[in-house]
Amino acid sequence: MPPHVDLVPRNRHDIGVAHYDIFAGEQLVGVIGQPVPFAQREVWSWALNTIMVDGSIGIPIKGYAHRLDGAKGDFRKAFDVWLGWAMAMPTWDLKRPHIDKNLKAMGVVETD
């Protein structure tokens, strides 16, 4: 079972829309935002990005939710699956050096 990693949102007040960069340690791991405020509805997008991922992870790495709490929950679930996938990546896989760099920036694995 992978370790728990705290996800810390940082509000981007400078871009004019509701937008949070999501960090795990020093690693930017994704975003949650309200790309276009819809009339009478709250719609939020979320995405894992800036970390190494491919189609073998087996889950969506981006999506939409009707509330901010829903987007945060969906993001958390996707990140936790990603973390388990990343920790289980074989050492011979060509993605492993990039994943190790991501994990080190998150404080999940020790630096050399």
N, C-alpha and C positions, 0 to 999 in steps of 0.2 A: 504494500500500500504506500503510495507516495506521501511525502510530508505535506502538512498544511502550509500554504504560502499566503500571507496577507496580501490582499489587493487593495491598493490605495488610489482613490480617484482624485485627480487634480483638475479643478474647474478652470476652463479656458474662458475667462471673461472677455478676452481681447478679440474674439471673433464674431460677436454679435448674436450668437444662437447658443442654446443650452448644449454644452459639450464638455465631456470629461475625458481626459487622458487617464488610462488605467496603468498603474505601475505595480510591479512585483519587485521589491527591493529597488535597485537602480534601473531595472529593465522595463522599458515601455512595452506593454504586452497587448494593448488594444485601446479601443475607444467606445464610449457610450454617448450618444447625442440625439438631439431632436433636429433632424436635418431640415425639415420644413414643418413649422407648427400647423397642424390641420385644424380647421374650424370645428369647434365642439368636440374634438377628440384629441387625446394625448397619444402620440405615436413616437416611440423611441427606437433607434437603431443601435446595434452593438456589433462589434467585430473584434476577433483576435487578429492582430497584425503585428508586424515588426518582430515576430518570433518565427523560427523555422517550423513549418508545417507542410504536410502534403495530404493527398487524398486518402492515404492509408489510415489516417486518424479515425475515420469512420463516423464522424459527427459533423453537423454544420459548424462553421467557424464564424458565421455572421447570421444576423437575423433581426427581426422586429418584435416589439412588445407593445402592449397598449398602455403600460405604465412604467415609470422609471424603476420601481421595485422589480417588476417582471424582467426588464432588460438586465438589471444587476444580477438577478437569479440565473437567467439564461447564460449570461457571461460567465458567472462563477462555475456553473456546470460544465460549460465548454472548456474553461481553463483547467479544471480539475481532470477532465479526460485527457486534455493535451499533456498535462504534467505526468500522468501515468504513462502515456504513450512515449513521452520524451525520456523518462527514466528507464523505460524498458528497451529503448533503441539499442540494438546490438553495436558493439564497439567497431565492427567492420563496416557498418553502414556509412556511406559517404556524407550523410547529413550529420553524423555524430559530432564532428568538431564545431559546427554551427550551434547545435543543440547544447553542447557543453558550455559554449560561450554564453548562451541565453541563461542556462541554469546557474552559472557562476555569478552573473550580474544580479540574479534573484537571491543569491545567498544560499541556494539549495545544495550546491556542491562546493567543496573547498577550492580555492585558487591554487595554482601551481607555485 
